[in-house]
Amino acid sequence: AIALLVFTVGTPFYRKESFEKNTKPVLMPAVRRLLGGHRQTLGKVALLGWLLLPTLIILSVLQVFHPSLSLTIVSLLVDLVCIGCLCVAHHDNSWLGEPDSITRCLDVVPKIIVGNVTFNVVYNTMFSLFYSQACQMDTRFGGRQLSGAFFNLGDAFPVIILTPLLERFIVPAAEKLLRREVTSNMKVLTGISVAIASQLTAAGLEYSRRSANVLPIPSNCAPLGPDGHVRMSAMSAFWMVLPYALVGIGEVLVNPVLWHVAYTADPAMKSLMQAFCQFAMGGLPNAISAALTQATKSWTPNNLNDGNLPMVYFVNVVFCLAGCAVYVLVARNSCSKGKEWLSSEDSGEETSDSEMQ
């Protein structure tokens, strides 16, 4: 009820463009354009990539009702092939003929995919690794134990506080220091770098937690063992606010920027591109996260004292560094199409505008 009230009161402050409806069909023209290039090699690659998207959705649903290692591996392979096909095929869309609204949208597909997948694989650790780690710390406050999910507030507060500060103070200060405009590519790469810092911070906290004494107090949110819940360590769980907050800072720098890239690719296709961006943000990273969880499960047993959680964080760091390299590659390709690398592709208000939408 409060959220509905806030939305209603804030509606007059939204941009008028946010309420404009696109009366022209966007999906079928895009489909016809892609089918028209099926004779080209890259056309076949592109069609394979797009056709795998619904397959990936079906596999994700099946995993919810029937989790298994075989489904996880199949889902990962489908995900990687889908990502690879779309990035390779749309790295250069000259095979589609003359540039138009559809090719302009397809030009940003690799950037949206790589940026979202790289960041959100790390983002997903908040709901698994961070939670488990917090639950084996001392979660007591005011005589009661807090759930590990409570510390997720450390992610929310930076998003609320930093968003207005970023565009009004931090970005202008950075532009003065650098003597150039801060671009969307800079923001995305900085956001991923901050996400990497969150993993390194969490790894450092885990080393500290493991060196602390184990208390004779079961943690109510930790897994059950043969003799009850796993015992908490003598280290405050409030330390986990730090990695949560770093992920929140990364969110502010990555998510609104990629929304903006999708939204402004072409005005006529903004609804379709926003839908794709949302799927790239949630659907594509999940298969990779699930595969990483399976591959590293021996390092994350129910009792983290018997595992090696920092190594999982280091694996995530390596994945992010590789993702940054690929992002630079696909973003540089925008330069070859007339878009200036590390020059402004958007107004200085892109993050705040996207948040308002």
GIHU-V792112 format. One record per pair of residues at least 6 apart in sequence whose ideal C-beta (glycine too) atoms are under 7 Angstrom apart, sorted by the first residue. I is the first residue (numbers start at 0). J is the second residue. D is the distance in whole Angstrom. If there is no record, write none. Layout:
BEGIN
i=I j=J d=D
i=I j=J d=D
END
This chain:
BEGIN
i=13 j=355 d=6
i=14 j=355 d=7
i=17 j=356 d=5
i=21 j=267 d=7
i=21 j=270 d=6
i=23 j=267 d=6
i=25 j=267 d=7
i=25 j=268 d=5
i=25 j=270 d=6
i=25 j=271 d=5
i=26 j=271 d=6
i=28 j=101 d=7
i=29 j=101 d=5
i=29 j=271 d=7
i=32 j=95 d=6
i=32 j=101 d=5
i=33 j=45 d=6
i=33 j=46 d=6
i=33 j=49 d=7
i=36 j=42 d=3
i=36 j=94 d=6
i=36 j=95 d=5
i=37 j=43 d=6
i=37 j=46 d=6
i=39 j=94 d=4
i=41 j=88 d=5
i=41 j=94 d=5
i=42 j=94 d=6
i=44 j=84 d=5
i=44 j=87 d=6
i=44 j=88 d=4
i=45 j=84 d=7
i=45 j=85 d=7
i=45 j=88 d=4
i=45 j=89 d=7
i=47 j=84 d=5
i=48 j=81 d=5
i=48 j=84 d=3
i=48 j=85 d=4
i=48 j=88 d=6
i=51 j=77 d=6
i=51 j=80 d=6
i=51 j=81 d=4
i=52 j=81 d=6
i=54 j=77 d=6
i=55 j=74 d=7
i=55 j=77 d=5
i=55 j=78 d=6
i=55 j=81 d=6
i=55 j=282 d=6
i=55 j=286 d=7
i=56 j=282 d=7
i=58 j=70 d=7
i=58 j=73 d=6
i=58 j=74 d=4
i=58 j=77 d=6
i=59 j=74 d=7
i=59 j=282 d=7
i=59 j=285 d=6
i=61 j=70 d=6
i=62 j=70 d=5
i=62 j=71 d=7
i=62 j=74 d=6
i=62 j=289 d=7
i=68 j=293 d=6
i=71 j=289 d=5
i=71 j=290 d=6
i=71 j=293 d=5
i=74 j=286 d=4
i=74 j=289 d=7
i=75 j=286 d=5
i=75 j=287 d=7
i=75 j=290 d=4
i=78 j=283 d=6
i=78 j=286 d=4
i=78 j=287 d=6
i=82 j=112 d=6
i=82 j=116 d=7
i=82 j=283 d=6
i=85 j=108 d=6
i=85 j=109 d=7
i=85 j=112 d=6
i=86 j=109 d=4
i=86 j=112 d=6
i=86 j=113 d=7
i=86 j=329 d=6
i=89 j=105 d=5
i=89 j=106 d=7
i=89 j=108 d=5
i=89 j=109 d=6
i=90 j=109 d=6
i=90 j=329 d=7
i=90 j=332 d=5
i=92 j=102 d=5
i=92 j=105 d=5
i=92 j=106 d=6
i=95 j=102 d=5
i=100 j=265 d=4
i=100 j=267 d=5
i=100 j=268 d=6
i=103 j=264 d=6
i=103 j=265 d=5
i=104 j=264 d=4
i=104 j=265 d=5
i=104 j=268 d=5
i=104 j=272 d=5
i=106 j=333 d=7
i=106 j=336 d=6
i=107 j=260 d=5
i=107 j=261 d=7
i=107 j=264 d=5
i=109 j=329 d=4
i=110 j=260 d=6
i=110 j=329 d=5
i=110 j=330 d=6
i=111 j=257 d=6
i=111 j=260 d=6
i=111 j=261 d=6
i=111 j=275 d=7
i=111 j=276 d=5
i=111 j=279 d=5
i=112 j=279 d=5
i=112 j=283 d=7
i=113 j=322 d=6
i=113 j=325 d=5
i=113 j=326 d=5
i=113 j=329 d=5
i=114 j=187 d=5
i=114 j=253 d=6
i=114 j=257 d=5
i=114 j=326 d=6
i=115 j=257 d=6
i=115 j=279 d=4
i=115 j=280 d=5
i=115 j=283 d=7
i=115 j=284 d=7
i=116 j=279 d=7
i=116 j=283 d=5
i=116 j=284 d=5
i=116 j=287 d=7
i=116 j=322 d=7
i=117 j=191 d=6
i=117 j=319 d=6
i=117 j=322 d=3
i=117 j=323 d=7
i=117 j=326 d=6
i=118 j=190 d=6
i=118 j=191 d=5
i=118 j=194 d=6
i=118 j=249 d=6
i=118 j=253 d=5
i=119 j=280 d=6
i=119 j=284 d=4
i=120 j=284 d=5
i=120 j=287 d=5
i=120 j=288 d=5
i=120 j=315 d=7
i=120 j=318 d=6
i=121 j=194 d=4
i=121 j=197 d=7
i=121 j=198 d=6
i=121 j=315 d=6
i=121 j=319 d=6
i=122 j=246 d=6
i=123 j=284 d=6
i=123 j=288 d=4
i=124 j=315 d=6
i=125 j=151 d=6
i=125 j=154 d=6
i=125 j=243 d=6
i=125 j=246 d=6
i=127 j=292 d=7
i=128 j=308 d=7
i=128 j=311 d=6
i=129 j=201 d=6
i=129 j=239 d=6
i=129 j=242 d=6
i=129 j=243 d=6
i=130 j=147 d=4
i=130 j=148 d=6
i=131 j=299 d=7
i=131 j=303 d=6
i=132 j=201 d=7
i=132 j=205 d=6
i=132 j=239 d=6
i=132 j=303 d=7
i=132 j=308 d=6
i=133 j=147 d=4
i=133 j=150 d=5
i=133 j=236 d=5
i=133 j=239 d=4
i=134 j=147 d=4
i=134 j=218 d=5
i=134 j=220 d=4
i=134 j=221 d=4
i=135 j=208 d=7
i=135 j=218 d=6
i=135 j=221 d=6
i=135 j=229 d=6
i=135 j=231 d=6
i=135 j=232 d=6
i=135 j=303 d=5
i=136 j=208 d=6
i=136 j=231 d=6
i=136 j=232 d=6
i=136 j=234 d=5
i=136 j=235 d=6
i=136 j=236 d=4
i=136 j=239 d=7
i=137 j=214 d=7
i=137 j=231 d=5
i=137 j=232 d=7
i=137 j=233 d=6
i=137 j=234 d=6
i=137 j=235 d=5
i=137 j=236 d=6
i=138 j=144 d=5
i=138 j=145 d=5
i=138 j=147 d=7
i=138 j=218 d=6
i=138 j=220 d=7
i=138 j=231 d=7
i=138 j=236 d=5
i=144 j=218 d=7
i=144 j=219 d=5
i=146 j=220 d=5
i=147 j=220 d=5
i=150 j=236 d=6
i=150 j=239 d=5
i=150 j=240 d=6
i=150 j=243 d=6
i=151 j=243 d=6
i=153 j=239 d=7
i=153 j=240 d=4
i=153 j=243 d=3
i=153 j=244 d=5
i=153 j=247 d=7
i=154 j=243 d=4
i=154 j=244 d=7
i=154 j=246 d=5
i=154 j=247 d=4
i=155 j=247 d=7
i=156 j=247 d=7
i=157 j=244 d=5
i=157 j=247 d=3
i=157 j=248 d=5
i=157 j=251 d=7
i=158 j=247 d=5
i=158 j=250 d=6
i=158 j=251 d=6
i=161 j=248 d=6
i=161 j=251 d=5
i=162 j=251 d=5
i=162 j=350 d=7
i=162 j=351 d=7
i=162 j=354 d=5
i=163 j=351 d=7
i=165 j=251 d=6
i=165 j=350 d=6
i=166 j=347 d=7
i=166 j=348 d=6
i=166 j=350 d=6
i=166 j=351 d=5
i=170 j=181 d=5
i=170 j=347 d=7
i=173 j=181 d=5
i=174 j=180 d=6
i=174 j=181 d=5
i=180 j=342 d=7
i=180 j=343 d=5
i=182 j=341 d=5
i=182 j=342 d=6
i=182 j=343 d=5
i=182 j=344 d=6
i=183 j=256 d=5
i=183 j=259 d=7
i=183 j=260 d=6
i=183 j=344 d=5
i=183 j=345 d=6
i=183 j=349 d=7
i=184 j=330 d=5
i=184 j=341 d=6
i=185 j=341 d=7
i=186 j=252 d=5
i=186 j=256 d=5
i=187 j=252 d=7
i=187 j=253 d=5
i=187 j=256 d=6
i=187 j=257 d=7
i=187 j=326 d=7
i=188 j=323 d=6
i=188 j=326 d=7
i=189 j=252 d=5
i=190 j=249 d=4
i=190 j=252 d=3
i=190 j=253 d=4
i=191 j=249 d=7
i=191 j=253 d=7
i=191 j=319 d=6
i=191 j=322 d=7
i=191 j=323 d=6
i=193 j=245 d=5
i=193 j=248 d=5
i=193 j=249 d=4
i=193 j=252 d=7
i=194 j=246 d=6
i=194 j=249 d=4
i=194 j=319 d=6
i=195 j=316 d=5
i=195 j=319 d=5
i=196 j=245 d=5
i=197 j=242 d=4
i=197 j=245 d=4
i=197 j=246 d=5
i=197 j=249 d=7
i=198 j=312 d=4
i=198 j=315 d=5
i=198 j=316 d=5
i=199 j=312 d=7
i=199 j=316 d=7
i=200 j=241 d=5
i=200 j=242 d=5
i=200 j=245 d=6
i=201 j=242 d=4
i=201 j=312 d=6
i=202 j=309 d=4
i=202 j=312 d=4
i=202 j=313 d=7
i=204 j=238 d=5
i=204 j=239 d=7
i=205 j=308 d=5
i=205 j=309 d=5
i=206 j=309 d=6
i=207 j=234 d=6
i=208 j=232 d=5
i=208 j=234 d=5
i=209 j=304 d=6
i=211 j=232 d=5
i=211 j=233 d=5
i=211 j=234 d=4
i=212 j=233 d=5
i=213 j=230 d=5
i=213 j=232 d=6
i=214 j=230 d=6
i=214 j=231 d=5
i=214 j=232 d=7
i=214 j=233 d=5
i=215 j=230 d=7
i=216 j=230 d=6
i=216 j=231 d=6
i=217 j=227 d=5
i=217 j=228 d=4
i=217 j=230 d=6
i=218 j=228 d=6
i=218 j=229 d=6
i=218 j=230 d=7
i=218 j=231 d=4
i=219 j=228 d=6
i=221 j=228 d=5
i=221 j=229 d=4
i=222 j=229 d=6
i=222 j=301 d=4
i=224 j=301 d=6
i=224 j=302 d=6
i=229 j=301 d=6
i=229 j=302 d=5
i=251 j=350 d=7
i=255 j=350 d=4
i=255 j=353 d=4
i=255 j=354 d=5
i=256 j=349 d=6
i=256 j=350 d=6
i=257 j=276 d=6
i=258 j=273 d=7
i=258 j=276 d=6
i=258 j=353 d=4
i=259 j=345 d=6
i=259 j=349 d=4
i=259 j=352 d=7
i=259 j=353 d=5
i=261 j=272 d=4
i=261 j=273 d=5
i=261 j=275 d=7
i=261 j=276 d=4
i=262 j=269 d=5
i=262 j=272 d=7
i=262 j=273 d=6
i=262 j=353 d=7
i=263 j=345 d=6
i=264 j=272 d=5
i=291 j=314 d=7
i=295 j=311 d=5
i=295 j=314 d=6
i=298 j=306 d=5
i=298 j=307 d=4
i=298 j=308 d=6
i=298 j=310 d=5
i=298 j=311 d=5
i=299 j=306 d=5
i=299 j=308 d=6
i=299 j=311 d=6
i=300 j=306 d=5
i=330 j=340 d=7
i=331 j=340 d=5
i=333 j=340 d=7
i=334 j=340 d=4
i=338 j=344 d=6
END
